[in-house]
Structure formats: structure tokens, C-alpha cells
Amino acid sequence: MELTIGVDIGGTKVAAGVVDPDGRILAAAKQETPASDPQATEDVIAELVTDLAGQYDSVSAVGIGAAGYIDAARSTVLFAPNLAWRNEPIKADIEKRVGLPVVVENDANAAAWGEVRFGAGRGHSHVVCVTLGTGVGGGIVIGEKLYRGQFGIAGEFGHMQVVPAGLRCGCGNKGCWEQYASGTALVREARELASSGSPLAVGLLQLAGGSIAGITGPLITRAAKDGDPAAIELFEDLGHWVGSGLANLTAALDPGCFVIGGGVSDAGELLLRPTREAYHRALTGRGYRPEAEIRQAELGPEAGMVGAADLARLA
């Protein structure tokens, strides 16, 4: 049985696992990410891979999923905002250190591939995965193949402009989708509601111990699941923005399925129901065309690791 190792590199941790051809994780390990030091991050990757590979005789390759822009050759991290990597030849560096073939992929692309192969996207050949977390990212699978674009940077959905001259985004532009449809947007709106003194926010503030800064995404999700009206309304508003964006993506890509992942998707139907409603209202030709399914991701935080490992196997 051919085994591969998937590595998922985030701003706070590096997670790695040995994955079999059916997407099962046989062994896993993680360490904190020394995000400000590119060389130290490579040290962590090499250490995790070496330790895991030493536990099995049949590890054949390594897939690395990194948050950032990856070149079309899947070898160099062109730019990673949270990792201080700039034109880093990760493939060559790690191959020298671990003695195995390496494939480098954008982390959202890797997660999308994992969901299509082993998760919520199974059964569809045209899938768009949208990751709702601190920002909005995603991946595109067309004809059962991962679509990366001419330069390897496709799928940066969060930076589509949806509100001209809208809120300033961390990318430097204004009105980007992730300023309205992300976990960051959800928390911002909740804290603004609490800051206004609205009685609607009483329940959220109580859960946060009276601290506006203590209102977090998981807290809002928990409150909504417990029936808090303000939290439910916040997800209704967020679903409006998510669904409208999916309708725009449908106009361009016409997928058969959207898979919604990231931490915000933990809200389940509290997010998906208003998302589906907004999607239908905004969809061009509604009533006269098939509509894409909108599903919650299944693999959770392991999607990137599983997808990266499978991409390494198929390379």
C-alpha cells in the first residue's frame, strides 16, 4: 500500500500526517509554526516528515499545503502573508532534507482536493470549495482536475470586489468579499452590535463574561445553536453575503456543487440555510436552470493534510 505524507502549514501550527490511498490518516503530529522565520519553519517541516516517514516503510512522497501564492510548477511559495516566505524554493529545500519527492500546493486548494476526493464533494466532477475563516479562500475542481490558473494563483475568491469603495481589506483594496462573508466579518458585526449597547447583544455579552473583546466566532456559533436571536440574525446576515458571492461564482464557473468549509461552517444549517436562500435569489436564470448543491465540508481541519497527501500521490 502506497503511503504519502501531507503537511498543512498554518500561521500558528504545522500539522503532518501519513495518509493511505483511501484518505485515512494513519499517524499524525504537529508543532507550532515559527512564522517569522522561514528557515525555522522548514526545520519543523523536515523534522515532522522525517519522524513520520521513519514509522513506515512505504512512504513515497510528501505534499505540502501552504497558505499563500504557489507558482504554477508547485515548487515555490511566491508570497505567504502569514509565514514570511517570499519566493521560497520549498520543494527543492525539503526534498534535499527528507529524501522524498515533494509537491507544494496552496492550502485551500489542497483542502478542496481532499473534500472532492474523500469528503463532501464526492460524486461531483465540477466543485467549488469555499473556506470561511479569518478570510475567504477556496479551490476549484473542473472535470475532476484541480484548476490553478495560468500562474497557479486561482481560487482567491475572498478578494473579489463586491462593494465598490467598501470596507478596506488587508490586501489593500476596498470592498473585498471576505470583508463581508468571513469569520472576521461575523465577529466584527457582533462586537459592533455589543458596542452600540443594543439589548439584542445581552446574551452574547453574558457568554463573553461582559467583555466585547471576548466575543469570538466559536462563541457566536454556540450562542446561535442555543437559540440566541442576535447570533442567529448575525448568521442570517452572513449567509446573505455568502450566498450572493456563490451566485457570482456560478455565473463564471457553473459548478455542480459548492462545499463550504472553514471554522464558520461549524454553524451548519444556521449558515447554510440563509446561504442557499440568498444564492437562489441572486442566481441569474433562477427557475430555468439547474442549481448547484451547497454542502457543508466533511473533513474539517484535516482536509488540507489529506488533500496535500493525495496530490503528492497523484503527481
C-alpha positions in Angstrom: 0.0 0.0 0.0 1.5 3.3 -1.1 1.5 5.9 1.7 2.2 9.6 1.4 2.6 12.4 3.9 0.5 15.5 3.9 1.7 18.7 5.6 -0.6 21.6 6.4 1.2 24.8 7.2 -0.8 27.5 9.0 0.1 30.7 10.7 0.1 29.1 14.2 0.8 25.4 13.6 2.3 22.8 11.2 0.4 19.6 11.1 1.6 16.5 9.2 0.1 13.0 8.8 0.7 9.7 7.0 -2.3 9.1 4.7 -3.3 6.0 2.9 -4.9 5.8 -0.6 -8.4 5.9 0.9 -7.7 9.2 2.6 -7.3 7.7 6.1 -4.7 9.3 8.4 -2.6 6.6 10.0 -0.4 8.8 12.1 -0.1 12.5 12.7 1.9 15.1 14.5 2.1 18.8 14.8 4.3 21.6 16.1 4.0 25.4 16.4 4.8 27.4 13.4 7.8 29.8 13.7 6.0 32.0 11.3 8.5 34.9 11.3 11.5 32.6 10.4 11.3 30.8 7.1 14.3 28.6 7.8 12.9 27.6 11.2 9.6 26.7 9.5 11.4 24.4 7.1 13.2 22.8 10.0 9.8 22.0 11.6 8.5 20.6 8.3 11.6 18.4 7.8 11.5 17.1 11.4 7.9 16.2 11.2 8.2 14.4 7.8 11.4 12.6 8.9 9.8 11.3 12.1 6.6 10.2 10.4 8.3 8.6 7.4 10.5 6.6 9.8 7.5 4.8 11.2 6.5 3.3 7.8 8.4 1.5 5.1 6.2 2.6 2.1 6.1 6.4 2.3 6.7 7.5 -1.3 6.1 11.3 -1.4 5.2 14.4 0.5 2.6 17.0 -0.2 2.8 20.4 1.4 -0.2 22.8 1.7 0.8 26.4 2.5 -1.3 29.5 2.9 -0.1 31.8 0.1 0.6 32.1 -3.6 2.3 29.0 -5.1 3.9 29.0 -8.5 2.4 27.0 -11.4 5.2 24.4 -11.1 4.1 23.7 -7.5 7.6 24.2 -6.2 7.9 27.7 -4.9 6.0 29.8 -2.4 5.8 33.2 -4.1 4.2 35.0 -1.2 2.8 33.9 2.1 1.4 36.8 4.2 1.5 34.9 7.5 4.7 32.9 7.0 7.3 35.5 5.9 8.0 33.4 2.8 8.9 35.3 -0.3 10.0 33.3 -3.4 11.0 30.4 -1.2 12.0 27.2 -3.2 10.3 24.9 -0.7 10.1 21.9 -2.9 13.9 21.7 -3.6 14.8 22.6 0.0 12.6 20.0 1.6 13.4 17.3 -0.9 17.1 17.7 -0.1 16.4 17.3 3.6 13.9 14.4 3.6 15.0 12.4 0.5 11.4 12.1 -0.9 9.6 13.8 -3.8 7.7 16.9 -2.7 4.7 18.7 -4.2 3.8 22.2 -2.9 0.2 23.4 -3.1 -1.9 26.3 -1.8 -3.5 25.1 1.4 -7.1 25.9 0.3 -6.5 24.1 -3.0 -5.3 21.1 -1.0 -8.3 21.2 1.3 -10.6 21.4 -1.8 -9.0 18.4 -3.3 -9.4 16.5 -0.1 -13.1 17.3 0.1 -13.6 16.3 -3.6 -11.8 13.0 -3.3 -12.9 11.9 0.2 -15.4 14.4 1.6 -18.5 16.4 0.8 -17.6 16.9 -2.9 -17.6 13.2 -3.8 -19.8 12.4 -6.7 -19.4 15.7 -8.5 -16.9 16.5 -11.2 -17.2 20.3 -11.0 -16.8 21.6 -7.5 -16.0 24.9 -5.9 -14.9 24.8 -2.3 -15.1 28.0 -0.3 -13.3 28.3 3.0 -14.8 30.7 5.5 -12.3 31.6 8.2 -10.3 34.6 9.1 -10.6 35.4 5.4 -12.3 33.7 2.5 -10.3 31.3 0.3 -11.1 28.3 -1.8 -10.3 25.9 -4.6 -11.8 24.9 -7.9 -12.1 21.4 -9.4 -13.2 21.3 -13.0 -13.7 18.0 -14.8 -12.2 16.2 -11.8 -9.0 18.2 -12.1 -7.7 20.9 -9.7 -7.8 24.2 -11.5 -4.9 26.5 -10.6 -5.0 29.1 -13.4 -2.2 30.3 -15.7 0.1 31.4 -12.9 -1.1 28.9 -10.2 -3.0 31.5 -8.1 -6.7 30.8 -9.0 -9.2 30.5 -6.2 -8.6 33.7 -4.3 -12.3 34.3 -4.0 -12.1 36.4 -0.9 -10.6 39.3 -3.0 -13.5 39.6 -5.5 -14.8 43.2 -5.1 -18.5 43.0 -4.0 -18.9 46.5 -2.6 -17.2 49.3 -4.7 -15.4 51.7 -2.3 -16.5 49.4 0.6 -14.5 48.3 3.7 -10.8 48.3 3.4 -9.3 44.8 3.1 -5.9 43.6 4.3 -4.9 43.1 0.7 -5.0 46.9 0.3 -8.2 47.1 -1.8 -11.7 48.0 -0.7 -14.9 46.1 -0.7 -13.5 42.5 -1.0 -15.9 39.7 -0.4 -14.0 38.5 2.7 -14.8 41.7 4.5 -18.4 40.7 4.5 -18.5 36.9 4.3 -15.8 35.7 6.7 -15.4 34.8 10.3 -13.7 38.1 10.8 -16.8 39.9 9.4 -19.1 37.8 11.7 -17.1 38.8 14.8 -16.8 42.4 13.7 -20.6 42.7 13.3 -21.2 41.0 16.7 -18.8 43.3 18.5 -20.3 46.4 16.9 -23.7 45.3 18.0 -22.5 44.9 21.5 -20.6 48.2 21.4 -23.8 50.0 20.4 -25.5 49.0 23.6 -28.2 47.1 21.8 -30.3 44.9 24.1 -30.0 42.2 21.4 -26.4 41.7 22.4 -27.1 40.9 26.0 -26.8 37.2 25.6 -23.6 37.4 23.6 -22.0 39.6 26.2 -23.1 37.3 29.0 -21.4 34.4 27.3 -18.3 36.5 26.8 -18.2 37.4 30.5 -19.1 41.0 29.8 -16.1 41.6 27.5 -16.8 42.8 24.0 -13.3 41.5 23.0 -14.4 38.1 24.4 -17.0 37.7 21.6 -15.4 35.2 19.2 -16.6 33.2 16.2 -17.0 29.9 18.2 -18.9 31.8 20.9 -21.3 33.2 18.3 -21.8 29.8 16.8 -22.5 28.3 20.2 -25.0 31.1 21.0 -26.8 30.6 17.7 -27.1 26.8 18.3 -28.5 27.6 21.7 -31.2 29.8 20.1 -29.8 33.3 20.8 -31.7 35.6 18.5 -28.8 38.1 17.9 -26.4 35.3 16.9 -29.0 33.7 14.6 -29.5 37.1 12.9 -25.8 37.5 12.5 -25.6 34.2 10.6 -28.6 35.2 8.5 -26.7 38.4 7.5 -23.5 36.4 6.8 -25.5 33.9 4.8 -26.8 36.7 2.6 -23.2 37.7 1.7 -22.0 34.1 1.2 -24.9 33.2 -1.0 -24.7 36.3 -3.2 -21.0 35.5 -3.7 -21.7 31.9 -4.6 -24.2 33.1 -7.2 -21.4 35.3 -8.8 -19.1 32.3 -8.9 -21.9 30.2 -10.5 -22.1 32.8 -13.3 -18.4 32.3 -14.0 -17.9 28.6 -13.3 -21.3 26.8 -13.2 -20.3 24.1 -10.7 -22.5 21.2 -9.7 -21.6 21.6 -6.0 -20.3 24.1 -3.5 -18.5 22.8 -0.4 -18.4 25.3 2.4 -15.6 24.8 4.9 -13.6 26.7 7.4 -14.4 27.4 11.1 -17.6 29.4 10.2 -19.1 26.3 8.6 -19.3 24.7 12.1 -22.7 26.6 12.3 -24.1 24.1 9.8 -27.7 24.9 8.7 -27.7 28.1 10.7 -25.3 29.4 7.9 -26.3 27.1 5.0 -30.0 27.8 5.0 -29.7 31.6 4.6 -26.8 30.9 2.2 -29.0 28.7 0.0 -31.8 31.3 0.1 -29.6 34.2 -0.9 -27.9 32.1 -3.6 -31.3 31.3 -5.2 -32.4 34.9 -5.1 -29.2 36.2 -6.7 -28.8 33.4 -9.3 -29.1 34.5 -12.9 -31.8 32.5 -14.7 -33.2 31.0 -11.5 -36.1 28.8 -12.1 -34.8 27.9 -15.6 -31.5 26.3 -14.8 -30.1 23.6 -12.5 -28.8 24.9 -9.2 -25.6 23.7 -7.5 -25.8 21.8 -4.3 -24.4 23.7 -1.3 -22.9 21.3 1.2 -21.0 21.6 4.5 -17.4 20.3 4.4 -16.9 16.9 6.0 -13.1 16.6 6.6 -12.7 19.6 9.0 -9.2 20.8 9.8 -7.7 17.6 8.3 -8.9 18.4 4.7 -5.7 20.2 3.8 -3.4 17.4 5.1 -5.4 14.7 3.4 -5.6 16.6 0.1 -1.9 17.5 0.1 -1.0 13.9 0.7 -3.3 12.7 -2.2 -1.9 15.3 -4.6 1.6 14.1 -3.8 0.5 10.5 -4.6 -1.0 11.6 -7.9 1.9 13.8 -9.0 
